Amino acid sequence: MTRSPTHAILVVLGLGLLGAPAALAQQGRGRDRPRPGQPETPATSNIATLVLEDGRTRENVDVREEKFAAIKFRDRGRNDEVPGDRVVEIRYQSAPGSFTGGLSQYRGGAFDRAVQSFTAARNAAQDGTWVWFHATYWLGESQRQAGNATEAVTELQRFLEKGADHWLAPAAIFALGKAQIDAGRHANAVTTFKRLDTGFGDAWGLRGKLGEADAQFAQNQFGPARGAYETAERSASRHPGIRRQAQVGIGKCYVADKRFDDAVRYFEGIISQSGGVDPEVGGGAWVGIGDCRFEQAKASNNDPNRLKEALIAYQTAVVRYAGVPGAYPRALFQSAQIYRLLNLPDLAKHQEDELRSRYPKSPLVRQLGGG
């Protein structure tokens, strides 16, 4: 199973690193979708399959309590529980059609449609049910990916007001911090990420440190940000996915300091690591290489050789990491700029059309101007 920061069926953005963004839910497989014109009946079944971090499963269990401290359930008439940090997926057998549809739309990058679906699922759900919590979490995350940072903050805060100890709580905290960065609330974001310091295990604590570094980077505090990324990298020896995310952050700081050749060597080292890389990491590294070569090209009066080197890096991100948040839209935008500099307007328009279609509310689309 591919792991990445939205990582699994009904899972957190970041249990593996969303990908996740990520493999997303397939539960229900559409069998619970209402016919057109019929009202939707909210799911009431708590029967699910738990997928554990070691790959084992607990199938057909009756989930009684979904807390990060422990997932409690009945299995063949006996009470049992598993610590929340050992569970990477919860596959409920019964789910409203609007919920499963929302997950499919999110997975396909149709974030505005996912917002509508998760809103319908949440509004039809009873408070305190698994549907309410999961739909609210994914609604907030869909709003964030759709570019609606303020709305994302509202929904994720709503989730945490009722589910501060829920299994999805650390994912919601992390997503809230990212949404606050997107909304320009950097100080609030730092405070939010610090909530991951205690109570959610080492992995989430390290992701919180990465979030704090991201907030510093967003404020152009590149020195402190690099120090924070380096601290996270040193502390994440047992979490290779998080370590590689920290390395991408370090590389971005090299780019910001105009140490382009150092940055390229760093990004190439990330890409060549054994065992492969998560989608966000790989996409970020290739975009970083493109950024370096593009800046070097501009410093040399748009040197065509450097432009082509940058384009190769961006197009690698476009082809290999299509749909990956952050990397994919930026790779499309930068590719379009280079195609225009190389006098290839049709290819530029193709990149721009894809960007407008997939990310209509992205600030990058506003930078494109007229079509």
N, C-alpha and C positions, 0 to 999 in steps of 0.2 A: 504494500500500500504506500502510495506516494504521500509524504508528509510535507506540510508547508504551513504559516502563521495562520489560515482558516482551514482547518485541516480535515474535517471528517464529517460524517453524517451526524448532524445535530451537535456539532462540536465547536470548539473554540477556535478563533483565529489565532493560532499560534501554538497549539499543542504539539505541532511538529514543525511547522514553518518550513495566510492565507494567502497560503497559498493560498495555501491556501489561500494563497489563496487557494487550489485545494479541491480535494474530493469532497463533494457535498452530498446531502442526503438523497437516498433513493427510496426511503421507506414509504410504504403504502403502494408504490408503483402505480399510482393513479386509480386503484380500485375503489377508493373512497370518494372520488370526485363526484359531485352531484350532477345530474343531467341539467342541461340548459333550462333555466326557468324555475328549477326546484330549489327550495331553501337548503342550505347546508346544515347537516347535523353535526354538532361538535363531537370530536372524538372523546370517548370516556375511558377507553381501555388503556391500562398502564403496562400491558404485556410488552416486553422488549427483549432485545439481545444486547448484552453489554460486551463490547470489544475492549480487551485489556491491552496495556502497553506492550506486553510480551507476545501479543498475537492470539492468545487464547480467548475463547468466548464463553459467556454464560448465557445460554439461550432460553427463551420462553420464560423469563423470570417476571414476577409481578413487582414492579418498582413501587415502593411505599414512600421513600424519602430521597430526594435528589439534592443532597448537600455536598459542598466541596470536601467537607471533613469525611463524609462517607456516603456512598450510595447504598441505601438499605432496601432489601427486597425479600420476597418469598420465593423459594425455589423448591419445588416438589414438596410443599407443605412445611418447609423449614425456613426460619428466619436466618438471613445471612446479610453480609455487607462487604463492600470493597471501598478502600480509600479513594476519594475522588480523583487524586492525582495519578492513579493507576488506570483510570478509565479514559479511553481516547474516543470512543463512540458509544452512543445510545441509539439503537435502532428500534423505535416504537413500531409495532405492527399495524397500528391503526392511527391514521392522521387525517385531518381535514384536507380536502382537495386543494383548498386555497393555500394551505401550508406547504404541501409537497410541490405545488405549482410555483410558489415563491422560491423554494430552494432551487428548482430547475432554472428559473429565470435568473436568479443570482449567479448560478454556476455559468450560465450563458452570457453574463455581462449585461442583461437587461434589468438594470437596477431600478429604474423608475417603475417598471411593471412589477418587480419584486416588492417594492414599497406598497403598491396597491394590494397585492396578494397577502402579504403579511399583516397589513392593516385589517383586511377582512377576517383573517384567521384569528387575530388577537381580539377583535371586536366581538366575535362569535363565541369566544372562549370564556369559561368561568374563571374568575380570579383564583389564583393559587394552583391551577392545573398546570401540567407540563406544557400544554399547548400555549397557555398565556405567557409563560416565562420564555419558552423558546421562540415564539412568534415575536414577542417584544424585543428580545435580543437581536434577532435577525432583521427586524424592522429598523432598529437603530443602525445596525451595520450596513443595511441596504441604503439608508439615507446618507450615510457617510460616503459610501462608494458612488452614490449618485451626485455627489457634490453639494449636498444639503447639510452642511456642517451644523448649523444651529438646530435643525430638526433632529439630527442624530444625537446631539447632546441631550436634548429633551427626552428622547425615547430611552437612551441608555441610563440617564439619571432615574427615569421612571422605573426601569428594571431594578436598579440597585436599591431604590427606596424599599422595594418589597422583597428583594432577593439578595441581600448583602452577603449571605452565606450560601447561596445557591451554587450548584456545580459550575454554572456558567459565569459566576461572579467575576473571577479574575479575567476572563475573556472580555466581559462587559467593561471592566475597569480599564483594561488596555485600550479597547476601542474608544472609550470615552476620552481618554487622554489624547489619542490620535485625532479625534474629532475636534477637541479643544485647540490643538495645534492648527488644524485646518481653519478654525474660526478666528485665529489670531489671539487666542487666550492662552498665551504661553505660560504665564505664572500658574494659572489654574491647572494646566496640563501637568506641570512638574509636581504639584500637590497631588494630583490624581495618581500619577505613576508611583509616587511614594507609598500609596496604599498597598502596593504589591510587595512591599519590603517584608511584611510579616504575615503569616497565616496561610500562605498559598504555596509554600515550597520554594526550593532554590530556583527552579526553572522560571517560574513567574517573577520571582525577585529580580533575576537577571534581565528578563524582558522589560521590567520596569526601569532598570538602569538604562537600557537601550532607548526607551521612550524619553527619559530625561535628557539623554544626549541628543535625540531628535529635536526636542524642544529648544535646546541651546543652538543647534545647527540652524533651525528655522529663524533664530534671531541673529544670525551671522556671528555667533560667538564660537568661532571655529576652533580656537585653542582649547577652551574648556570642553567643547564637544568631543574633540579628539581624545582628550584625557579620559573622558567618561567612556568612550568606545573602547579605548585600550584597557581600562579597568575591567570592563565587561568581558573583553576577549581573554584576559588572563584568568578570570574567574570561571570561565565556561568550558573548562577542559572536559567535563563530563557531559556537555551538551553541545555537540558539534554544529548543529543547526544554528543555535544562538551565537556560537563563536564566529561562524561565517557571516552572520548578519552584522556583528560588531566589526568584522574586517571590512565589509562594504562601507560601513560608516567611516572607518579610518581612511579608506580610499577616497571617499567624498571630501574629507577634510584636506587631503593632499591636493585634490583638484582645486578646492577653494583657495589654497595657498599657492596655486599655480606651479606646483611641483609635478608637472604632468608626466614626465618619464618615470618618476618614482611611483606615481599613482598607477600608471599602466602596468608596471612590474607587479605591483601589489594586486591589482585586479586579475592579472593573468595567473598569479599564484593561487588566487581563490578558485578560479575556473578549473585549474588543473589538479586540484586536490583529489585524492583517491576517494572513491565512494560516491562521486557525483555531488551536486549541490541542489538545494531546494530552489524552486522556481523564482521566488523573490530575490534570493541571493544571486543566482545565475543571471537573471534579467538585470539586476542592479549593477553587476560587475560589467556586463557588456555595454550597458548604457554609460557607465563610468569611463570605459575605454573610448567610446565614441565622443564623450564630452571632452576628453583630453585632446584627442586628435582634431576635433573641430576647433577648439581654442587655438591650437598650434597652427591650423590652417588659416584662421582669421588673422593671426599675428604675422603671417607670411603672405599677406595680400591674397587670401583665398587660394592658396597653393592647391592645385587640383589633385595631386597625389595624396596630400593629407586629407583633403575632402573625401576622397574615395576610401581611404583607410577608416575615416569616421563613419562613412556610410555603411561599410561592411559590418562594423561593430553594431550600429543601430539596427540594421536589417537582420543581423543574427538574433538580436533581442526580439524583433518583430516576429520572426519565423519560429524560433524555438520557445518563446515565452509569451505567445499571444494570450491576451486577457489578464496577464499578471498586473495587479494594481501598481501604479507608480512607474514601473519600467515600460510597459507596453505603450501607454499614451505618450510618454515622453519620447520614446523611440520613434513613434509615428510622426510626432511633431518635428523632431530634429531631422528625420529623413526627408520630410517635405522641404525643409529649408535648404538642405544640401542639393536635392534634385533641382530646385529652382536655380541655385547657384551654378549647377552644371548644365543649365539650359535644357532641362527635361521636364517641362511643365505638366505633361500628361501623367507622368509617374508621381510628381508632387501632388497633383490633384487626387490621385488614388489614395495616397496616404492621408490627405486632409479629409477626404470623404469618410474614410474608415474612422478617423478620430472624431469627426462630428457625429457619426452614427452611433459609435459605442460610448462616447463620453460627451454628450451634448452640453453638459453644464461645467465641464472642466475649464479652468482658467486658460488652459492652452488653446481651447477653441476660441475664446475671446481674443486671443492674440493673433489668430488667423485672419480676423477681419472678414471682409466679404469673400464669397465663394468664387 
